[in-house]
Amino acid sequence: DDQVVGVIFGDLEYLGSNLTNKKNLSCVFINLEAVDKSYKEVPLENLSFGEAVVLLKFNHKVCRVGWNGKNMFLFLVPGSRFKVNRPPLLGIYPEGTEISYHAHIDMKTAQGDITPWLPSQADILTNDWMEVK
């Protein structure tokens, strides 16, 4: 399982919480095994929503800074195919029908529940996203 230590977006390189300028670079992901092991404990911080989505696509959990104390975070639920075998889908499709379950983002709430999640405009436009370790 590849782990992201740093991510290069455009001309900015994030390594832990260190930010350095780079020129004309596209998005690059760095495997932890090739870098100092101390990065395993350092979550990426001060991320844009787009950067948080990239982490989600690599099976990392993310949250906004204000959520962390409540143990709330987002995670990606990958798409899959399965055969219908229980309600409520049994009321829509015949039993055994194979359907596609599309990838989506879920949230673990402060109460410990899991719920589908959609971003607000404030969520999309802020730079206070962070990786959850």
Secondary structure, DSSP 8 states (H G I E B T S, - for coil): ---EEEEEETTEEEETTEEEE-SS---EEEEGGGS-GGGGG----SB-HHHHHHHHHTT-EEEEGGGGGGT-EEEEE--EEEE--STTGGGTS-TT-EEEE--EEEEE-TTS-EEE----HHHHH-S-EEEE-
